[in-house]
């Protein structure tokens, strides 16, 4: 079984507080769901092959909300993007 580890300060971290302001509590839940699915299915962290539908299912977000959500995660440095590849 794989797991993800969270600091006890996770919910108070400025990046998470900013995500909450931008996306509401669902944004934080979607982030945790995404991290859990990545740990389960992409333990090496390479998510470059994941499509919008996969992320939509993993995060419980409608597909039209996936791109703006990912852009928020990248801008907050909760996900990395290098040369168009997410990790």
C-alpha positions in Angstrom: 0.0 0.0 0.0 1.3 3.5 -0.9 0.7 6.5 1.2 1.2 10.3 1.2 2.6 12.2 4.1 1.3 15.5 5.2 2.9 17.9 7.6 0.7 18.9 10.6 1.1 22.4 9.2 -0.3 21.5 5.8 -3.6 23.3 6.1 -1.9 26.4 7.4 0.8 26.7 4.8 0.6 29.9 2.7 0.4 27.9 -0.6 -2.6 25.9 0.7 -4.3 29.0 2.1 -3.9 30.6 -1.3 -5.3 27.5 -3.0 -8.3 27.7 -0.6 -8.9 31.3 -1.5 -8.8 30.5 -5.2 -10.7 27.2 -5.2 -12.4 26.9 -1.9 -12.3 23.8 0.3 -12.9 21.7 -2.8 -9.5 22.9 -4.2 -7.7 21.4 -1.2 -9.7 18.2 -1.3 -8.9 17.9 -5.1 -5.2 18.5 -4.4 -5.2 15.7 -1.8 -7.1 13.4 -4.1 -4.7 14.1 -6.9 -1.6 13.5 -4.7 -3.1 10.2 -3.5 -3.8 9.0 -7.1 -0.4 10.0 -8.2 1.2 8.1 -5.3 -1.0 5.1 -6.2 -0.6 5.1 -10.0 2.6 7.1 -10.7 4.8 6.6 -7.7 7.8 7.9 -9.7 6.0 11.3 -9.9 5.9 11.4 -13.7 2.4 12.6 -14.5 3.3 13.8 -18.0 1.1 11.1 -19.7 -2.0 11.9 -17.6 -4.8 13.4 -19.6 -7.5 15.8 -18.6 -10.1 13.0 -18.1 -7.8 11.1 -15.7 -7.2 14.2 -13.7 -10.9 15.1 -13.7 -11.7 11.6 -12.3 -8.9 11.7 -9.8 -9.9 15.1 -8.5 -13.7 15.0 -8.8 -13.6 18.1 -10.9 -15.5 18.7 -14.1 -13.2 18.4 -17.1 -13.6 22.2 -17.9 -12.2 23.0 -14.4 -9.1 20.8 -14.7 -6.9 23.2 -16.7 -7.5 26.2 -14.4 -7.0 24.0 -11.4 -3.7 22.7 -12.8 -2.6 26.3 -13.6 -3.3 27.3 -10.0 -1.2 24.3 -8.7 1.7 25.2 -11.0 1.5 28.9 -10.1 1.5 28.0 -6.4 4.4 25.5 -7.0 2.3 22.6 -5.8 3.0 20.9 -9.1 6.0 21.5 -11.3 6.0 22.1 -15.1 9.1 22.0 -17.1 9.0 22.3 -20.9 5.3 21.6 -20.8 5.7 18.4 -18.7 4.0 18.1 -15.4 5.6 16.4 -12.4 
